[in-house]
Amino acid sequence: MKSGKILETFSVKDGRRVVLRTPKWEGLDDLLELINSFVEEKAEVIVDEKLSREQEAEWLSGVLLRLEKDQIFFLVAEADGKVVASSDLHVGKGSEKRSGAVGIVVKSGFRNLGIGTRVMRAMLKEAQRIGLKVLVLSVFATSKHAIHVYEKVGFVQTGRVPKKHFKQGKYIDEIAMAKLLE
């Protein structure tokens, strides 16, 4: 899929307009600010150290290349001219080629507005379009808002890995979730 392709534009609960699109190179600084904002807030994400612009540039160039080759699907949500959420879909290989793994992050200040739900619905639509039969994801057990969004779009909890993550001096379980696609 082409970079910068707009999939949807909608308004959220507070009236702001949000654009769902594939990422583009010009969004590098926004994406860097997004990921580093989770580190600053000590959010329940795997990344726990700020990334440099060079690291983010290397990552984004790989994402854009795989996106153009239809090896992944990646969306960003843009509000107020800034990237405020991102989500990726990785398709399995070999015997797992009908399954995919999905992830999403939504910036503080933009949560509980419906952005995460809209992004997840777009990811589900894309997964169905390409013929996937199941989607899986992992989430910190303490991430109640994220779990709510996943359950809202039809994911169910399928397992738990006790104490998988260690953040800010405490152990956190990881929950596995899955959704069968029609």
URVENCOR-V732840 format. One line per field, one symbol per residue. ss: DSSP state (h for helix, s for strand, l for the rest). burial: 1 if it has 16 or more other ideal C-beta (glycine too) atoms within 10 Angstrom, else 0. A space follows every 10 residues. Layout:
ss = ???
burial = ???
This chain:
ss = lllllsssss slllllssss slllhhhhhh hhhhhhhhhh hlllllllll llhhhhhhhh hhhhhhhhll lssssssssl lsssssssss sllhhhllss ssssssllll llllhhhhhh hhhhhhhhhl lllsssssss lllhhhhhhh hhlllsssss ssssssslls ssssssssss ll
burial = 0010000000 0100000101 1111001101 1111111100 0011100000 1000011001 0011001000 0111111110 0011111110 1000000011 0101111001 0011111111 0111011000 0100111111 1010011011 0011100000 0000100000 0101101110 10
